[in-house]
Amino acid sequence: MPAGAVPDVVIRPSIPVHGNVTGLPALTTPPPPPRNWGTWIAVAIVFVVLFGAAGYAYRGEIKSRLPASWRATLNVDAVREPPVSSSAARAQVGIDMARTRIDLIDGRYVVAGELINTGTAPGSTRRLKLVFRAGDQVLAERAMALVEGPIAPGGRMSFSLPLDEPPSGATNIVPTVD
């Protein structure tokens, strides 16, 4: 080629290689891995439902194999008790704390107050329970016979019962009835 001559430039089309027109390697980012959280949550829910159904179906066998201390802690026996119908008549006799007091009469403590039946059937009491407290600490508990009744639904009945000496240091006496 003579000096000062311009060389002929020939541009040839590139041959596509595997779909890459330019023949250069493709620079792409890989797609993110698929997230299967929905699938895992669905599988977990299915297992929880299956184990719950199996536990309910075999609750009698499971209960019989538990130690007695676990049954008391887990209250498994409540599952086996028949439900109480809301239409069933029941007595609910309690002490009206607003009208009950403990007084010192003739050197002896006396609990005097009123029993009230808030249930839907007549009821009666069998005994009076007393809890002697000093702040939050329970000093002693005593039960005494208190047979009163029947008390009509919504009815009231007065009672008075002399007590033994409370334990020393008792600052609060809480009465309840059975």
Solvent accessible surface area in square Angstrom, and as a share of the most:
residue,aa,sasa,rsa
1,M,165,0.74
2,P,102,0.64
3,A,110,0.85
4,G,84,0.81
5,A,43,0.33
6,V,127,0.73
7,P,74,0.46
8,D,134,0.70
9,V,123,0.71
10,V,102,0.59
11,I,155,0.79
12,R,191,0.70
13,P,124,0.78
14,S,66,0.43
15,I,141,0.71
16,P,85,0.54
17,V,82,0.47
18,H,188,0.84
19,G,70,0.67
20,N,39,0.20
21,V,103,0.59
22,T,90,0.52
23,G,45,0.43
24,L,119,0.59
25,P,110,0.69
26,A,79,0.61
27,L,170,0.85
28,T,117,0.68
29,T,122,0.71
30,P,115,0.72
31,P,118,0.74
32,P,113,0.71
33,P,92,0.58
34,P,115,0.72
35,R,183,0.67
36,N,84,0.43
37,W,173,0.61
38,G,56,0.54
39,T,84,0.49
40,W,168,0.59
41,I,100,0.51
42,A,53,0.41
43,V,62,0.36
44,A,54,0.42
45,I,101,0.51
46,V,84,0.48
47,F,110,0.46
48,V,108,0.62
49,V,95,0.55
50,L,104,0.52
51,F,147,0.61
52,G,45,0.43
53,A,58,0.45
54,A,44,0.34
55,G,27,0.26
56,Y,142,0.54
57,A,68,0.53
58,Y,132,0.50
59,R,74,0.27
60,G,29,0.28
61,E,95,0.42
62,I,83,0.42
63,K,46,0.19
64,S,81,0.52
65,R,208,0.76
66,L,31,0.15
67,P,69,0.43
68,A,73,0.57
69,S,76,0.49
70,W,144,0.51
71,R,69,0.25
72,A,84,0.65
73,T,112,0.65
74,L,109,0.54
75,N,93,0.48
76,V,27,0.16
77,D,65,0.34
78,A,49,0.38
79,V,87,0.50
80,R,131,0.48
81,E,112,0.50
82,P,110,0.69
83,P,131,0.82
84,V,96,0.55
85,S,63,0.41
86,S,124,0.80
87,S,104,0.67
88,A,49,0.38
89,A,67,0.52
90,R,114,0.42
91,A,42,0.33
92,Q,88,0.39
93,V,31,0.18
94,G,25,0.24
95,I,24,0.12
96,D,24,0.13
97,M,107,0.48
98,A,98,0.76
99,R,132,0.48
100,T,20,0.12
101,R,146,0.53
102,I,50,0.25
103,D,47,0.24
104,L,110,0.55
105,I,88,0.45
106,D,147,0.76
107,G,61,0.59
108,R,120,0.44
109,Y,64,0.25
110,V,20,0.11
111,V,0,0.00
112,A,22,0.17
113,G,8,0.08
114,E,33,0.15
115,L,0,0.00
116,I,39,0.20
117,N,0,0.00
118,T,92,0.54
119,G,12,0.11
120,T,98,0.57
121,A,18,0.14
122,P,88,0.55
123,G,10,0.09
124,S,63,0.40
125,T,1,0.01
126,R,165,0.60
127,R,100,0.36
128,L,0,0.00
129,K,77,0.33
130,L,2,0.01
131,V,31,0.18
132,F,1,0.00
133,R,76,0.28
134,A,32,0.25
135,G,57,0.55
136,D,136,0.70
137,Q,118,0.53
138,V,68,0.39
139,L,64,0.32
140,A,29,0.22
141,E,124,0.56
142,R,82,0.30
143,A,59,0.46
144,M,44,0.20
145,A,80,0.62
146,L,9,0.04
147,V,120,0.69
148,E,48,0.21
149,G,33,0.32
150,P,105,0.66
151,I,5,0.02
152,A,61,0.47
153,P,63,0.39
154,G,59,0.57
155,G,20,0.20
156,R,108,0.39
157,M,59,0.26
158,S,82,0.53
159,F,11,0.05
160,S,76,0.49
161,L,29,0.14
162,P,60,0.38
163,L,4,0.02
164,D,87,0.45
165,E,116,0.52
166,P,25,0.16
167,P,33,0.21
168,S,111,0.72
169,G,54,0.52
170,A,31,0.24
171,T,111,0.64
172,N,76,0.39
173,I,31,0.16
174,V,48,0.27
175,P,5,0.03
176,T,67,0.39
177,V,22,0.13
178,D,51,0.27
